[in-house]
Amino acid sequence: MQVMQFTLLKKDTCSNARLGLLETDHGKIETPIFMPVGTVGSVKGVYHRDLKEDIKAQIILGNTYHLYLRPGLDILEKAGGLHKYISWDRPILTDSGGFQVFSLAQSRKLTDEGCVFRSHIDGSRHIFTPENNMDTQRRIGADIVMALDECCPGDADRKYAAKSLKLTQRWLERCICRFDETEPLYGYHQALFPIVQGCVYPDLRREAAEHVASFDREGYAIGGLAVGEPTEKMYEMLEVLHPVLPQDKPRYLMGVGTPANLLEAIERGVDMFDCVMPTRNGRNSMIFTSEGKIHLRNLKWADDFSPLDPNGTSFVDRKYTKAYVRHLFIAGEMLAAQIATEHNLAFYLNLVEQARAHIAAGDFKAWKDVTVKKLDTKL
């Protein structure tokens, strides 16, 4: 069992983009990286074989809230942890479940002790405290776990944001204390990432970054962005955080975002991403391509026999046409959602792979500026 290692391999000369290598007991992760979301232990509609071989996922994400409720911690522990339960031998990251809990605005209550909430499944009452949340993530067994925090709304006023940050900081100190006094259950190392909050207020973000950096953990997460604030505010907050967060540790921007968001955030020093957008949008017939976004239900694709993305690298790009996949969506065939999901995930993973290549080549900034304009185009 080894401590998680992060090696910063190269910095871009014209931006804050970084090339890195994150080493865990379940394998190496090249950064910048995108992590497909496997909320309940499954990336919806995608076989593990395809995640590895076609999509080239190096790490996936699970959700503590959902896994805690179903199948439950006893089942996961009996199975030997989430890796064995879902037959996935590469790294896993779990969020704390805080975002899901706090989104249940009518069914939860925040206190200094923790967050009381009701299950969306059966209405049963539960509580996440910093201590039991760390115990929960130990039992789930992810390689990287998140501290419990409050996800402050993007449009919160400064008074609320400051109060929320203080609560997150108090919870973080308790999370770290509990995490450090416990041990992994399944024979491999787990790393705890604190989360930087502070809404859209630069002074609060700096305070939050200084606070988390003082604990010298193996990586740091950035939360509370892409939650209703203008996109430019998100980029501004990343620029505020870059000089404050330790340069030799990975930075994970939670729940972000569009392909253009990823590239803009990479330019501002972010290393890790997750988002439901490629899977959710895929299930709803929207795909991302190298030339822009396509809504496959539109009639214009009915007789378009070109590949989903002529520049795509996945099996589904080589195999299926826009016309065929559109037909599947119109017919209500579940294969449509599977194909579109696999395409979108492969597109995201290929996009960060290209970003890594351009950082290594020293021309990331120029490539990114051209690419972002194409990604935002609606075809």
Secondary structure, DSSP 8 states (H G I E B T S, - for coil): ----EEEEEEE-SSSS-EEEEEEETTEEEEESEEE-B-TTSS-TT--HHHHHHTS--S-EEEEHHHHHHTT-HHHHHHHTSHHHHHT--S-EEEE-SHHHHHH-TTSEEE-SS-EEEE-TTT--EEEE-HHHHHHHHHHHT-SEEE-------TT--HHHHHHHHHHHHHHHHHHHHHHHTS--SSSS--EEE-EE--TT-HHHHHHHHHHHHTT--S-EEE-S-SSSS-HHHHHHHHHHHTTTS-TTS-EEETTB--HHHHHHHHHTT--EEE-SHHHHHHHTTEEEETTEEEETTSGGGTT--SBS-TT--SHHHHH-BHHHHHHHHHTT-HHHHHHHHHHHHHHHHHHHHHHHHHHHHT-HHHHHHHHHHHHT-B-
